[in-house]
Amino acid sequence: MSRLRRMPRQSPQPDRAAAPARTGQPGPLNRRSYAHYCGAARALDAVGDRWSLLIVRELLAGPRRYTDLHADLPGVSTDVLASRLKDLEREGIATRRRLPPPASAAVYELTGRGRGLLPVLEALYAWGAADLAERRPTDAVRAHWFALPLRRRLAESGGTGVAEVHLDEGVFHLYIGEPAVSGRVYGDGAAPDGPDVRLWLDAGTCAAVAAGELAVGDAVREGRARVEGEGAFAEALCSGNEPAGSR
């Protein structure tokens, strides 16, 4: 009786027609990258993660401590905030440094590349302004979140200088025309060296002005805003009677 020899089982061969050529193929894709040769995709690789652009929004006010960022970004976890800050550092958008004594605190601030995101955020504010018609009960708010869209509208009035804005939710100041030292375009709280003009209004009126639906001059005449100041900046704000967005 002959003995049958068992042949070793061979694994199935891959479909050669479907297999990519080995030469010239990219390696494993970075899971964080779209891997598209496209400027929009590259930008989203850098700042497209949740919270990243809102961190940039906060840093446009100048150097901020981690605890300050966490306080002004309600809803973000400490782990996610730390991770996003590391991402922004790696992308060359933000940097971390330690303040000299007696402060001796670490702060985060934007690089030149990071400050270049200002027009991106301004465009996003303009695009999303229509969704601010009603404030939802669950919406958090900080006064300085109005700073960037309002700054853009006040600049369209033709005035230049420092504007200090008072809302029920708080006070912030804006640099119109020329950014302050260190490249900041706005700041939380009162203007440190005094403003050229002060503006009082409520959040709803501020949102309407920022969206281009209402001019500051009209808001003043309707009793919804008050302007205090002397000089060309205050005059430019009070004289306008056409919504900036319609120009």
C-alpha positions as CSV (number, residue, x, y, z in Angstrom):
1,M,0.0,0.0,0.0
2,S,1.6,3.2,-1.1
3,R,2.0,6.0,1.3
4,L,0.5,9.3,0.3
5,R,2.8,12.3,0.9
6,R,1.0,15.4,2.3
7,M,1.9,18.5,0.5
8,P,2.3,21.7,2.6
9,R,-0.8,23.9,2.3
10,Q,0.0,27.0,0.3
11,S,-1.4,30.4,1.3
12,P,-3.6,32.0,-1.4
13,Q,-1.7,34.3,-3.7
14,P,-2.8,37.9,-3.8
15,D,-4.4,39.2,-7.0
16,R,-1.4,40.7,-8.7
17,A,-3.6,42.9,-10.9
18,A,-5.1,44.5,-7.8
19,A,-1.8,44.9,-5.9
20,P,-0.1,48.2,-6.2
21,A,3.4,48.4,-7.6
22,R,6.1,48.5,-4.9
23,T,8.1,51.2,-6.6
24,G,7.1,54.8,-6.1
25,Q,4.2,54.2,-3.8
26,P,3.7,56.3,-0.7
27,G,4.2,54.8,2.7
28,P,1.5,54.5,5.4
29,L,-0.7,57.6,5.5
30,N,-0.7,59.8,8.5
31,R,-4.1,59.4,10.0
32,R,-4.2,63.1,10.8
33,S,-3.6,64.1,7.2
34,Y,-5.9,64.2,4.2
35,A,-2.9,63.6,2.0
36,H,-4.3,65.8,-0.7
37,Y,-2.0,68.1,-2.7
38,C,-4.4,71.0,-1.9
39,G,-3.9,74.2,0.1
40,A,-7.3,73.8,1.9
41,A,-6.5,70.2,2.8
42,R,-3.0,71.3,4.1
43,A,-4.6,74.0,6.2
44,L,-7.1,71.6,7.6
45,D,-4.3,69.2,8.4
46,A,-2.9,72.0,10.6
47,V,-6.0,73.6,12.2
48,G,-8.9,71.4,11.2
49,D,-9.2,69.6,14.5
50,R,-12.0,70.5,17.0
51,W,-11.0,73.5,19.2
52,S,-7.8,74.4,17.2
53,L,-9.2,77.6,15.6
54,L,-10.9,78.6,18.8
55,I,-7.6,78.4,20.6
56,V,-6.2,80.7,17.8
57,R,-9.1,83.1,18.4
58,E,-8.0,83.3,22.1
59,L,-4.3,83.8,21.3
60,L,-5.1,86.7,18.9
61,A,-5.5,88.6,22.2
62,G,-1.8,88.0,23.0
63,P,0.1,85.6,25.2
64,R,-2.3,83.5,27.4
65,R,-1.6,81.1,30.2
66,Y,-3.0,77.5,30.0
67,T,-5.4,78.2,32.9
68,D,-6.7,81.3,31.1
69,L,-7.3,79.4,27.9
70,H,-9.1,76.7,29.7
71,A,-11.4,79.2,31.5
72,D,-12.3,80.9,28.2
73,L,-12.9,77.7,26.3
74,P,-15.9,76.2,28.2
75,G,-16.5,72.6,27.2
76,V,-12.9,71.7,26.3
77,S,-11.3,69.0,28.5
78,T,-7.8,69.6,29.9
79,D,-6.4,66.6,27.9
80,V,-7.8,67.9,24.6
81,L,-6.6,71.4,25.3
82,A,-3.1,70.2,26.1
83,S,-3.1,68.0,22.9
84,R,-4.3,70.8,20.7
85,L,-1.7,73.2,22.0
86,K,1.0,70.6,21.3
87,D,-0.4,70.3,17.8
88,L,-0.3,74.0,17.2
89,E,3.3,74.1,18.4
90,R,4.3,71.3,16.1
91,E,2.7,73.1,13.2
92,G,4.5,76.3,13.9
93,I,1.3,78.2,14.7
94,A,1.9,78.8,18.4
95,T,4.8,78.7,20.7
96,R,5.3,78.3,24.5
97,R,7.6,80.5,26.6
98,R,8.1,81.3,30.2
99,L,7.6,84.9,31.5
100,P,10.5,86.4,33.4
101,P,10.3,86.8,37.2
102,P,8.3,87.7,39.2
103,A,5.6,86.2,37.0
104,S,7.6,83.0,36.1
105,A,4.5,81.6,34.3
106,A,4.4,79.7,31.0
107,V,2.3,81.4,28.3
108,Y,1.3,80.4,24.8
109,E,1.4,82.9,21.9
110,L,0.9,82.9,18.2
111,T,3.8,82.9,15.7
112,G,3.7,84.9,12.5
113,R,2.2,82.0,10.8
114,G,-0.5,81.8,13.5
115,R,-1.3,85.5,13.2
116,G,-1.8,84.9,9.5
117,L,-5.1,83.1,10.4
118,L,-6.8,86.4,11.4
119,P,-8.5,86.8,8.0
120,V,-9.6,83.1,8.1
121,L,-11.3,83.6,11.4
122,E,-12.8,86.9,10.2
123,A,-14.3,85.1,7.2
124,L,-15.7,82.3,9.4
125,Y,-17.3,84.9,11.7
126,A,-18.9,86.6,8.7
127,W,-20.1,83.2,7.3
128,G,-21.6,82.1,10.7
129,A,-23.1,85.5,11.7
130,A,-26.6,84.6,10.5
131,D,-26.7,81.8,13.0
132,L,-26.4,84.2,15.9
133,A,-30.0,85.6,15.5
134,E,-31.1,83.7,18.6
135,R,-28.9,82.7,21.5
136,R,-29.6,79.1,22.6
137,P,-30.1,78.5,26.4
138,T,-27.1,76.2,26.4
139,D,-24.8,78.7,24.7
140,A,-21.8,80.0,26.7
141,V,-20.6,83.5,26.0
142,R,-17.6,85.7,26.6
143,A,-17.6,89.4,25.8
144,H,-14.3,89.2,23.8
145,W,-15.8,86.6,21.4
146,F,-17.4,89.6,19.7
147,A,-14.0,91.2,19.3
148,L,-12.9,90.0,15.9
149,P,-16.1,90.6,13.9
150,L,-16.7,93.9,15.6
151,R,-13.2,95.0,14.9
152,R,-13.7,94.3,11.2
153,R,-16.9,96.4,11.1
154,L,-15.4,99.3,13.1
155,A,-12.5,99.4,10.7
156,E,-14.9,99.8,7.8
157,S,-16.1,103.1,9.5
158,G,-12.8,104.6,8.5
159,G,-11.7,105.4,12.0
160,T,-8.4,104.2,13.5
161,G,-7.2,103.8,17.0
162,V,-8.1,101.9,20.1
163,A,-11.8,101.1,20.9
164,E,-12.9,100.0,24.3
165,V,-16.2,98.0,24.2
166,H,-18.5,97.6,27.2
167,L,-21.1,94.7,27.2
168,D,-23.1,93.3,30.1
169,E,-20.9,90.2,29.8
170,G,-17.6,92.1,30.1
171,V,-15.2,94.6,28.6
172,F,-12.7,94.2,25.8
173,H,-10.6,96.5,23.6
174,L,-9.8,96.5,19.9
175,Y,-6.8,97.8,17.9
176,I,-8.2,99.3,14.7
177,G,-5.8,100.1,11.9
178,E,-2.5,99.1,13.5
179,P,-2.1,96.1,15.8
180,A,-0.5,96.6,19.2
181,V,3.0,95.6,20.1
182,S,3.4,91.8,19.9
183,G,0.8,91.7,17.1
184,R,-2.3,91.4,19.2
185,V,-5.5,92.7,17.5
186,Y,-7.7,92.8,20.6
187,G,-7.4,92.3,24.4
188,D,-9.7,91.3,27.2
189,G,-10.6,94.0,29.7
190,A,-10.1,97.8,29.5
191,A,-7.5,99.3,27.2
192,P,-4.2,99.5,29.2
193,D,-3.2,102.9,27.9
194,G,-6.7,104.4,27.5
195,P,-8.9,104.2,24.4
196,D,-9.6,106.7,21.7
197,V,-13.2,105.8,21.9
198,R,-15.6,103.9,24.3
199,L,-18.6,102.0,23.1
200,W,-21.5,100.7,25.3
201,L,-24.1,98.3,23.9
202,D,-25.7,95.0,24.6
203,A,-24.8,91.6,23.2
204,G,-27.7,91.5,20.7
205,T,-26.8,95.0,19.3
206,C,-23.2,94.0,19.2
207,A,-24.0,90.9,17.2
208,A,-26.1,93.0,14.8
209,V,-23.3,95.5,14.3
210,A,-20.8,92.7,13.9
211,A,-23.0,91.0,11.3
212,G,-23.3,94.2,9.3
213,E,-27.0,94.5,9.9
214,L,-26.8,97.7,11.9
215,A,-24.4,100.7,11.8
216,V,-23.1,102.0,15.1
217,G,-24.5,105.5,14.2
218,D,-28.0,104.0,13.8
219,A,-27.6,102.1,17.0
220,V,-26.7,105.3,18.8
221,R,-29.7,107.2,17.4
222,E,-32.0,104.4,18.3
223,G,-30.7,104.4,21.9
224,R,-29.2,100.9,21.6
225,A,-25.6,102.1,21.9
226,R,-23.5,105.0,23.4
227,V,-20.3,106.3,22.0
228,E,-17.9,108.4,24.1
229,G,-14.8,110.0,22.7
230,E,-13.3,113.0,20.9
231,G,-11.7,113.0,17.5
232,A,-12.1,111.4,14.1
233,F,-12.7,107.9,15.4
234,A,-15.7,108.7,17.5
235,E,-17.0,111.0,14.8
236,A,-16.7,108.3,12.1
237,L,-18.6,105.8,14.3
238,C,-21.5,108.2,15.1
239,S,-21.9,109.6,11.6
240,G,-22.4,106.2,9.9
241,N,-26.0,105.5,9.0
242,E,-25.7,102.5,6.7
243,P,-25.0,98.9,7.8
244,A,-21.4,98.1,7.0
245,G,-22.4,94.8,5.4
246,S,-24.4,96.6,2.7
247,R,-21.5,98.7,1.4
